[in-house]
Amino acid sequence: MKHSVSYWPFADIPLVDFAEKIAPLGYEGIDLLHPEQAKEIRGTGVCCSVTAAPEHASGLGCIERAFNRIEHHATLHEIYRALIPAAAEAGVQQVICFSGNREGLDDATGLDNCARGLEPLLPLAEEHGIVLLMELLNSKVDHPDYQCDHTAWAAALCEKLGHPHFKLLYDIYHMQIMEGDVIRNIRDYHQHIAHYHTAGNPGRNEIDESQELFYPAIVKAVRETGFEGFFGQEFIPTREPVESLADAIARCS
């Protein structure tokens, strides 16, 4: 298991400085950089562990408007057919995608539409050594109406596509809010999970004793599945950032 951290909660620190600060702590990746940013950190000992679609003039590819609508597919294919080779060229091996919001769409239709939209991209992902990751997010607190908000739904999408270059980003914070039972779901669905995100709940802050999740047990369960991908911190720090990240990696090691 490798350790990474999302840059956005720490973006007050210049990117290269941030990479140089976290590498000695044991972090090997920074999540959610764009391909051009990934090139900036070459030589720091830290790579970009996962990227996501940049903002697009159409507004598509974001959390709220993505693959669960057939009318979005043509534009999304344009976005991802540019992003996938750009990510590979920058040395990034994982690319995030989203379901989009329900907006009255039932879950079965949303799943079918996501599969229909993602399937044409999978040969390109395989060609470039990229794994597309759909991110699980909560629709209760942070992302109202988001469709990929339960692990079983996301796992069913993986099974429908049946392709090794489509997996899940399992966000522990988000899934604790939606369904709890985190360790059981990790054990039951680990074969579909290629990346993890963390944060404390409630509050999305440090993963210490101030919140309800017990991360040492969660990490033990992840390790027992044989997971070899990135375990990414995505909490908003309430104290000195590097100190918080040092504490987090110690709890997860």
PyMOL commands that set and color helices and strands:
alter all, ss='L'
color gray80, all
select helices_A, chain A and resi 8-10+15-25+35-40+70-89+107-127+151-161+172-178+182-192+215-224+241-251
alter helices_A, ss='H'
color red, helices_A
select strands_A, chain A and resi 2-6+29-31+47-52+94-97+131-135+166-171+193-198+230-233
alter strands_A, ss='S'
color yellow, strands_A
deselect
rebuild
show_as cartoon
